[in-house]
């Protein structure tokens, strides 16, 4: 049985400048997801319907409900924390 075992990032605290980066990555995560869905034949629909490939999330990031944005933010934040936990540095040019 599969048991997920992600790298523990619970002790990583993001500096303020990386918090802004989190939002930019979250937006891009949504854009990549939406592009993939559209490529697979999904379209906008008011309710999610897997049979007809419709989803209400095929909208620009700023139009998503907060709970959907939070999902993308969590993915972005955990990615940044993993990068830092692995010893890499993120520096704005």
N, C-alpha and C positions, 0 to 999 in steps of 0.2 A: 504494500500500500504506500502510495506517495505521501511523503511528509515534507512540506516546504521548509526550507532552512535558509532564509535570507541572511545576509551579513548583518550583524547587530550594529545598527547606527544610532541607537538610543542615546549614546553619550555625545554625539556630534551636535554642536550648537552652530547654527549658521550665522555668520556675520551679517549685519544689516544690508550690505551691498549685494549679498547673494540672495537675500529675500526677494529683491526686485527681479533678479535673474530667474527665480522660481516661477514668477508670474509669466515671464516671457517664454520659458520652456513649456509651461502648462498650456499656453495658447498654441504653441507650435505642436505639442502633442495632439491637441484637438484637430489642428489643421491636417496633420499627417493621417490621423484616424479618419477624418471626413473624406479626404482624398481617396483613401483605400476603399471606404464604403461606396463612394460614387463609382469608382472603378469596378466594383463588384456588382453594380446595378442597383444600389440602394437609392431611394429618393426621400424627400421630406414627406412626412405624414404626421398628423396631430397626435397619433398614438403609435407606439412601436408594434410592428406586425412583421414577424420573421417570414411568414409565408409570402407576403407581397413585397418584402424588403423595403419597408418604410420605417422611418424613425423621426421623432421630433428633434433629435440632436443634430440634424444636418442644417445648422445655422451658424453664423459667425460666433466666435467664442464669447464676445461681449453680450450676445443674446441668449446664452445658455442660462438655465437656472443655476443658482448658487451650488446646489448639491452636485451638479454635473461638473462645474468648475472645480469644486473641492476634490473630486476624483482625480482630475488632471493635475491639480496643484500637489496632491499627495504623491502622485507618480513623479512629478518633477522634483519635489523636495527630497524624496528618498533617493533619487538618482544623484542629486548633488551631494547628499550626505554620504552615499556610497563612494563617490569619487574622492571626497575628503578622507573618509575612513581608510581608503586604500593608499593614502599617502600622497595623492596628487594635489596640486595647487591650482586654483582657478583665479586668474588675474585678468582684469579688464585691460585691454591694450591702451 
